[in-house]
Amino acid sequence: MKTVILLTILTTSLLCVGGDHLVVGNTANRVVLAEHKRVEYNAIPFIKRVKYFFYSSPDNKVIQGIQALDTLHSKASINITAGGVGHSFVNMRMKSERGKALGYDIGIYVNPQYP
Ligand SMILES: *[C@@H]1O[C@H](CO)[C@@H](O)[C@H](O)[C@H]1NC(C)=O
């Protein structure tokens, strides 16, 4: 019975979240936001928009965590194509739904006490 309730809660929250979020590494513990950016691209009819987001740490800090939230709760997707956690840079590829806008809220986390 408990499992059923738990599963229901889990599926419901997953459905509510909707869009494709990406959270990797540590975004909570003893880390600070090194970069916070909201990217938005308008819809183009019949086209899947593909955009890249690049971040490189100006002081060569190692990225501890990355969080990218689909602000439009669409069926967009985002992947890390280079670098990422453990590197001082990251390149991400975003793709919208066909004919839909693209929007991500991206946070890059580093540890201030760490190189
Ligand atoms: C990310 O990777 C998945 C699985 O390989 C793929 O289905 C998706 O289209 C990719 N998205 C982007 C934006 O590259």
PDBQT file of the ligand as one rigid body, heavy atoms in Angstrom, charges set to zero:
ROOT
HETATM    1  C1  LIG A 201      20.442  14.217 -26.251  1.00  0.00    +0.000 C 
HETATM    2  O1  LIG A 201      20.695  12.829 -26.262  1.00  0.00    +0.000 OA
HETATM    3  C2  LIG A 201      19.544  12.025 -26.427  1.00  0.00    +0.000 C 
HETATM    4  C3  LIG A 201      19.962  10.600 -26.322  1.00  0.00    +0.000 C 
HETATM    5  O2  LIG A 201      21.117  10.353 -27.060  1.00  0.00    +0.000 OA
HETATM    6  C4  LIG A 201      18.864  12.357 -27.764  1.00  0.00    +0.000 C 
HETATM    7  O3  LIG A 201      17.691  11.617 -27.907  1.00  0.00    +0.000 OA
HETATM    8  C5  LIG A 201      18.532  13.840 -27.799  1.00  0.00    +0.000 C 
HETATM    9  O4  LIG A 201      17.989  14.187 -29.043  1.00  0.00    +0.000 OA
HETATM   10  C6  LIG A 201      19.781  14.664 -27.535  1.00  0.00    +0.000 C 
HETATM   11  N1  LIG A 201      19.407  16.065 -27.440  1.00  0.00    +0.000 N 
HETATM   12  C7  LIG A 201      20.176  17.063 -27.898  1.00  0.00    +0.000 C 
HETATM   13  C8  LIG A 201      19.681  18.416 -27.682  1.00  0.00    +0.000 C 
HETATM   14  O5  LIG A 201      21.239  16.870 -28.448  1.00  0.00    +0.000 OA
ENDROOT
TORSDOF 0
